[in-house]
Amino acid sequence: MAGGGMVTTGEVKHFEGKATVYVVLTCILAACGGLMFGYDVGISGGVTSMNDFLAKFFPNVLANKLRSAQTSNTYCQYNDQKLQAFTSSLYLAGLVSTFFASPVTRRYGRKPTMLIAGLCFCVGVIFNAAAQDLAMLIIGRVLLGWGVGFANQAVPLYLSEMAPTRWRGGLNILFQLAVTIGILFANLVNYGTGKMKHDGWRVSLGLAGIPAGLLTLGGILLPETPNSLVQRGKLEDGRKVLRKIRGIENVDAEFEDLILAAEESKRITSPFRNLMLRRNRPQLIIAFIMQFFQQFTGINAIMFYAPVLFQTLGFQSNASLYSAVITGAVNVVSTVVAIVVVDRAGRRILLLEAGVQMFISQTAIAIILAVGMKNGVSLSHSLGVVVVVLICVYVSSFAWSWGPLGWLIPSEIFPLEARSAGQSVTVSSNLFFTFVIAQAFLSMLCAFKWGIFLFFAGWVVIMQIFVILFLPETKGIPIEEMEVVWTRHWFWKRFVPDAPILDHAGIPTTDDTKKSNNLKPATTNGADNGYHNNHDAPQQA
């Protein structure tokens, strides 16, 4: 039984609203948090391939790199734990910061959280660009990590809450589009600064101040989301913002929905404890597993270390940076495809199609490297071009699937009272697995060699099975009506009471819970498409 049919029209509420110029511009500015995240992802691989950067901070790695050029051990030339710590320290700091960002987001709003993120980014950029020793460099990366934690906590929530239901997927993916643009921008910067004779790495690290400044500006100028304003008791302000972002005067139905969600939210004194309740288990499991799978596609292993990886495969320094720029451009274009398609085709179809594409491309790369790099020889020019093309095929499939949907789906599935805590789990688990990959990839490349691509291809197969069986479709469901997804799913309905015994946001009422004990299980005729009719009985815990 597949786990994700469509919810039929009429089972959920549909609210009026337009994709106004104001809300689009607002979402674009908010998405600058993704721009900074992407720049940080892309810049580290470029600077760690620059000889003057290695000479100043990692002389042992430079010596090993020059020595490996004379031997056949090209896979291991960058294998150094301190070098990997330079990249991964940002993500470990981001993981810790999310647990501080969650209460800030809930108590003070999404906007102040983005402002704190921007300020952390700005200070971190100063430390990195002016670094005189490894300690100063790591401190800068840690500050950037705090910015990543706060930005990734607030921005996806902000986008999901500001966007009209019909365009929520596309507008939310602006965050991932900004990430890909940040990666491309970083690759272009590295390509230019790589030709500088001295301190090109300082320019690369210092230009991160541009996206950092944009996010700080957004934290000052952007309006707060109506969901957050209502949750914090600012009802009239919430109604005004809702009218402005929807482009219509009559927002009563959606506003009443926000009030009901906020009332249930106020009943929750411990959001993280509430997150662990049985009725929130489907959302929690899916949010966590999607972050694991997103990183174990292997994408960040390529994006972190693209120039390093291409040099390992035998490309010269400029050629490796140029190849990284090409993959970065493919990443951006393919993310635009996701924005256009996600609210038409749905989430599941993009994930399933991309899984096939990623598996084929990664397997093909592994075979080419196994055959073409025997006895330590570099790839021939023609095979090198084929590898770049296959990596682009792989990157494109990720960019319209697990990349944006890994953030979109968790940001839209939690009820309001658990949304901030749920996003905290999403961000922290994402950064944890990102840290693991960043810290381990160069060592894995040294140990597995071409087999590293088969390692990630194996995980793609497992992801496909998970999507088919356990991931329901969320396209077109209003964000405050998402509980219907779980009550109709063949597997998750056992954790979430059915609609007849739910008050708003999935909280069972005392009277209805008592009545539910007298209901009999319903049966279905025909094939099970993952959802059941409106009269399904609840599955009691």
N, C-alpha and C positions, 0 to 999 in steps of 0.2 A: 504494500500500500504506500503510495507516495504521499508525502506529507504536506502538500501545499496547493489546494484548489483555490479558486477565487470565491470571495464572499459575494453573494448575489446582491443586486441593487435593492435597497429597501431594508436591509438588515442593519445598516448603520446610518448615521445622520450625515447629511451633506450640507455644508455651509456655503453661503454666497461669498464671493470675493474675487478680486482681480489681481493679476500680477502687475501691480502699478510700477511706474518708473521709480517712485520713492522707495518701495520695498526692495526692488532689484538693486538700486544703488546702495541701499543700506546693507544688504547682504554681501555685496561685492566688497565694501569697506571692511565689514566684519571678517570676511574670509581672508584678510591679510594676515591673520594668525596662522593660517596654513602656509602663506608665502614665506614666513619666517621659519616655520618647521621644515619646509622643503629646502630652503637655502642651507639650513644646518645639515640636512641629510646629504645634499649634493656637494657641499664645499669640502667636507672632511676628506673624501677620497682624493680630490685634486691636490690639496696641500700636502697630504701624506705621500704623494708621488713626486713632490718637488725636492730636489737634492739639497737646496740651501735650508729648507725647513728641517729636513732630516739631519743635516749637519749640525744645526743649532740645538735641537731637542732630542734627537734619536741617532747619535753617531754610530752606534752599533748596527742599526738597521741599514744605514747608508753603506757601511763597510760590507755587510752581508749582501746587499743589493749589487754592489760592484763585483764582489767575489762570485755571486751566482751568475753574473753575465759571462763569466769564463767557464762555468760548469754546466751540467745538465739539470741542476736542481732548481729550475725556475719557479716551481710551485711554492717553494718555501722561502723565497727571498724576503718577504715582508712578515714572516712569522715572528711576532714580538708582542708580548703581553702588554708592555707599556704603550706601544703604539696603538694597540686595540683599545686600551683604557682611555686614550685621548678621545676616540670616537664614542665609546660606550658610556663614559662618565656622564655625558649629557642626558642619556636616557635613564640612567639610574637615579639621577637627581630629579628628573621629571616624574619618575614613579613615586618618589617620596612626596613631592610637592602636591600631587593630586589629592592626597588625603587632607591637605590644608586648603586646597582650592574648593573642595566640595562644600564645606560649611559656608565659605565666603559666597559661593554662587547661590546657595539656598537663602542665606540670611540677608545679603546685601544686593544680590542681583547678578545678572550675566555681565552687564556693562562694567562695573568696578573690577570684576575678575579679569576682563580683557585689558583694562588699564594697568593692573598689577603685572600682567604678563608682558605688556609692552615695556614697562619700566625695567623689569628684570632683563629683558632682551638688550635694552640700551646699555645697561651697566656691564653685562656680560661681553658685549661687543668691544667695549673700551678695554677691558682686561685682556681679551684675546689679541686685539690688534697691537696692543702695547706690550705684550708678554716678553719678559726677559729671561725667564726660566720655565721649566716644566710645571712647577707649582702654580705659577701665575696663569699659565695656559689652562691647567685643569680647573682652577677657580673660575675662570671665565666660562669654561664649558659647563660647570655646575650651575652658574647663574643662568646661562642659556637654558639649561635643563629645567630650572624652576619656571622660566617663562613658557617653555613648551608644556609643562604640566598644567599651568593655569590657562593657557590659550586653548589647549585641546579639551579641557574641561568645559570651557564656556562657549567656544565658537560653534561646535556642532549643535549644541542645545539652542543657542541663539538663532541659528539658521532654521532649524526645524520649527521653532515656535513662531518665528516671524513669517514664514512662508505660508501661502494658502495651500490647502490640502492637495489641490490638483497639480500644483507645481512644487510641492515640498521636496520631492526627490531631486529634481533638477537644481533647485536653489541650494539645497544642502550640499550637493556635490561641488558647488563653488568652492567649498573648503578644500576638497581634494584637488580641484583644478588649480587652486592657489598653491597647493603643495607641489604639484608637477611643474608649475611655472617657476616656483622657487628653485627646484632642482635644475631646471634648464638654465635659469639665470646664473646659478652657481657654476654650472659646467661652462657656460660662455665666459664668465669671469676667470675661471681657472685656465681656460684656453688662452686668454689674453695675458694673464699674469705669469703663466708658465714660461713665457718668452722673456720675462724681465730677468736681468742678471742678478739682482739683489732684492730681497724683501718682497718678492711678489706675493708671498703667502700673507704678509701683513695687509696688503690691499684686498686680497680675497676675504680675509676674516673681517676687515674693517667695513667692507661694503654691506655687510649684514645689517649695518645701521639703517639702511634704506627701508627694508620691510619692518624693522623694529620701530622706526619712527612712524610709519603708516599705521601700525597696530595701536601705538600709543595715541595717535590722533583719533583713531576710531573709538578708543576707550573714552575719549573726552567728548566727541561730537555725537556719537550714535545714541538713539533712544533706547530705553529699556524695553524688553519684550512685554506684551500685555499679560502673558502667563505669569511672569515674575512679579509684575506690579500687583496683579490681583492676589497672588499668593501672599504678598506682604501687606495686604489691606489697602492698597492705593487704587480703589475701584474706579474712581472717575478718571484718573490718569490712564488706567488700563483701558477704559472704554475709548478715550480720545486716541490713544495710540492704535487701538484695533481698527477704529474707523479710518484712520489715516493710511494704515498699511493695507487695508482691504479695498479702499477706494469707494466705499459705499457708506450710507448713513445708517441703514438698518443692519446692525450687527448683534441684535438682541439674542438670537439663538446661540451663536458662538460664545457670546459674552456670558450667558447663563451657564453654558457648559464649563467655561473657565471658573466661574464662581463655585459650581458644584465640586469641581476638581480641587479647588483651593480649600474648600471646607473640609474635604477628606484629608487633604495634605496637612492641615492644622491639627488633625487628630493624631498625627504621627509625631511623637517626641524624639524617637531615635530612628532616623532614616536608614542607617545601616542595619539595625536590628530588623526593621520592617522589610528590608531587602531580602533577608534570609527566610522570610515566611514562605510557606508552601505555594501560595498563590502567585508569588513573584519568581518562583524557581525557573520557569521556562525562559523568561527574559534574561535572568541572571546567567543561566547556562549558555544561552545563545550568544549573549554579549561577550562572555569570556572565551568561548570556543572560537568565535569569529576572529578575535584578536590573535589567538594562537595560530589559526589557519592563515590569517593574513601574512604573518611573518614567516611562516613555514612554507609559503609559496616560494620563498627565496628571493623575493623582490629587493628587500633592503640590502641583502648581501651584494647584489649587483649595483644598486644605487649608491650605497656607501663607498664601495671600493671599485667603481666602474673603471677609472683610469688605472688603478693598481691591477685590476683583473685583466684588462686589455694588455698592459705591459707584461704580465705573467704569460699571456698567450703569444707573446712575441712581437707585439706592436711597439714601435718607437714611441718616445714620450709624447710628441705632438700628435702623432696618429692616435694614440690611446685617448688623449683628451678630446680629439675631434670625434672619435667614435662615441665617447660618452655624451657629447653634445647631440649627436644624431639620435641616440636612444632617449635622451631627455626631450627632444622635440617630438618624437613618436609618443612619448608619455603624455605630453600636453594635448596633442591632437586627439588621441584616443579617449582622454578624459572628457573632451568636448562631446565626443560620440555618446558617452554615458549620460551627459546632461540632456541631450536631445532624446535619447531612447528610453531612459529609466522609467519615466512616468507613462510611457506608452506600452512597452513590452513587459515591464515589471522587473522585479529584482531577481527572481529565481532563474529566469531564462538567460540573463546575462551571466550569472555565476556558472550555470551548467555549460553554456557554450564556451566560456573562457577556460573552464577546466580541461576540456578536450584540447584546446589550442595550446595551453601551457604544457600539458603532458607531452604532446607530440614534439614541440619545439625543444623542451629540455632533454628529452630522450635523444633527439637528433644531434644536439650539441655534444652530449656525452659521447656518442658514437664517433663523431668527427674528431674530437679531442683525443679519444683513445687510439684512433688509427693515425691521425695526422701529427701527433706529438710523441711518437715512439722514440725511445732512447734520448729524450730531452731535446730534440730538434724543435725549432720554432715552426709554427704553422706556415704553410705556403701562402702567398698573397691571395690566391683564389679561394682557398679554404678559409682564410681569415675573413674575407668578405662574406662568405656564406655564414660564418659564425655570427658576425655582426647583424646580418639580416635575420637570423633565427632569434637572436636576443631581442631584436626589435619586434618580431612576431610575438615573443613571450611577453615583453613589456606592454605591448598594445592590449593584449588580452587581460592582463592584470589591471591596466588603467581604466578599463570600462567595467570591471567586475569587483574583485576583492579590494582594490584600492579605495574607490569611493564608497562601495556598499559596506565595507568593514566599519566605516564611521556612520553612514546613513542609517542602517538598520538598527543598531543599538540606540541611537539617539531618538528614534521614533517609537520604540516598543514599550518603554517603561511608563507606568502611570505617573501623574504629576508628583505625588507624594514620595515616590522612589526615584524620580528622574535624575536629580542631582547626584544622589548616591550611586545610582546605576551608571551614570556617565563617569563617575570617579573610578568605579571598578573597570569600566571599559578602557579608560585612558591608562590607568595604572597597569592593567594586564597587558595592554598593547606595548607600553614602554618597557615592561619587564621582558617580554619576549623579544622586543627590539634590542634591548641590552644584551640578552643572551646571544642573539645572532651577531651583533656588532663585536662582542668580545670573543666569540668563538670562530667566526668565519675564516679568518686567515689561517688559523691553526687547522681547521677542518679542510681547507683547500690544500694545505701542506700534506695532511694525512690521507685524504680521499682522492686528491688530484681530480681527474675528470669525473670520478664517481660522485662528486658533490652535486652534480646536476641530476643524477639518478636518485640521490637521496631526497632532493626536493620534489622530483617527479612522483616518487612514491607517496609523499604526503598529499599531492594533488588528487590522487585516486581516492584517498580517504575523505578528502573534502567533498568530492562529488557525491559519495554515498551519504554523507551528512546532509547535504543540501536536498537531495532527493527525498530522504526520509523525514527529516526533522525541521527544516526551515520553511515556515509558511509564507505565503505572499502577503505583503503589506501595502501594495500599491492601492492608492485611492481610499485608504481608511483614515478618517480624521484622527489626529494624534491623541485626542482625549476619548476616543471610542475604540482604542486598539484592543481592549480585552476580548472583543468578539473573535479575534484571530485565534486566541488560545482555546476558547470554549468550543470552537468548531474543528479543532485539529485532532486527528486520530490518536495521537500520542499525548500531547500536552493537556488535553481536556481533563485528564485524570488529576491534574494539579490545580486547575482553575475551575471554580464553580460556574455552572452555566448561567446564562443571562437572567433567567427568572429569579435567581436568588442573589443577584448583584445589585448593590446600590452603586453610585458613581465611583469610577476609578478602581473597581474590582474589590471593594470592601464588603463582605457579606454582612447583612443586617441580622440582628438577633432573631427577629420574628421569622424572617424568610429562611434563615438557617434551620430553625425548628421545623418549618413546613417542609423543607426539602427532604427531611428524613422519611416523609411519607410518599415521595415520588418514586415511581417505578422506572427502571431503565427503559429507554426507547430502543426500538430496533429500526434498522434501515433496510430498504430494499435496493437491489442492484449493486453496482460497484461502489466501493468506498473511495471517494475522491479526496479524502483528507479533511472534509468538513461534514457536519451533520445538520439536520434541520433545526428550526427554532425551538423544538420541543424536546430536545435531548435532555435527559435527566443529568444532574451533576454527579460527578464521580467523587464520592466522599473520601477524604484523606484517611 
